[in-house]
């Protein structure tokens, strides 16, 4: 058993990116460790390899992404609406096409159905 604690600035941004469909897909295609029931087991060494875009406080979409993550934490807003906005911003940050975004959505949806 292990517990990882992260500190520092922009953890809300990191929270949104790490919980995105893009990172879910990435964790499965890179054969990340899984638990007995198939959940991804994320360790510090795994996070270090994730392709997480650098946080730039001058980019309005990154600020908005962090604010959306905070609204989920504070339970202020409709979760499906926020999830959709976060996924759209993450897709924009990574530069995904609409086809790639649709692929990620389909992949994660089918993954959730199989669990």
N, C-alpha and C positions, 0 to 999 in steps of 0.2 A: 504494500500500500504506500501511496505517496500523496503528498499535498504540495501544490505549487501556489505560491502567492506572488502576485505581480503588483508592483507599485510604480508610481510615476505619473507623468502627464498623459493625457489623451487615452485613458483606459476605456472611456465610453466609445471612442472611435474603434479601438481594438476589439471591444466586445461586439460591435455591429459587424465588423469584417469577419471575425472568427465564427460567428453564428450564421454567416451567409451561405447561400446555396453554392456559391463558388468554392468556398473552403470545404463544404461537405463533399462536393464532387472530388476535389483535389485529394482529400484524405482517403477516399475510396480507391482512386486510380493509382495512388502511390503505395497501396497495400499497407496502410498504417495498421498498427496493432489493434486487434478487436477483442472485446470481452467475450465470454461464453455465449451471450445472447446476441452478439453481432454489433454491439455499440462500439464506436470508435474510442480507443483508449489513447488520449492525448497526453504526451509527456513533454517536458521542457525541450528535449532534443528534437521533437517533431515540430513544435512551434517555431523553432529557430530556422527550419527549412521552408516554412510557409511563405509563399510569394505575397507578402502584405505590402501594399503601396505605402511609401513614406508619408507621414502626416504633414501636410503643409497648411498652416493656419491661415494662409492667404487664399486658399481655395474654398469658395463658399459651399460647394457640395460636401466637402469634408466636415465643415462646421455643422451643416444641416444633418449629416449622418450621425455625428456625435450627439446632437440635440435629440434626434429621434430615438437613439439608444437610451438616452436619459429619460425620455418620456415613457419608455417601456419599464425601465427600472422603477420609476415613480408611479407607474400604473395610472397615468393621466389620460391616455388616449386608446381608442379602438385598436387592438392588437393586429388583426388582419390588415387593416389600412396601413399601419406603421410598418409591418413586415413587407408589404408590397412596395412602399416608398423606399425602405432600406435596400431591398433587392435592386430596385431601379437605380439608386445611387451607386451601389457597389458595382453594378454592371457598367455604369458610366465611368467610374473610376478606373476599372480594369480595361475599358475600351472595347467591351463585348458588343458584337453585332446583335440585332434582334433575334437572329437564328440561334446564336450561341446562348443568349439569355433564355430563349424558349427551351433549348436543349437542357440547360441546367434545371429549369423548373420541372420539366418532364422527368428528368433523372431523379430529382429529390422526391417528387410526388410518387413515383413508382417505388422508390426505396422505402418511403413511409408506409405504403400499402403492404409491403412485404414483411414489415415488422409486426 
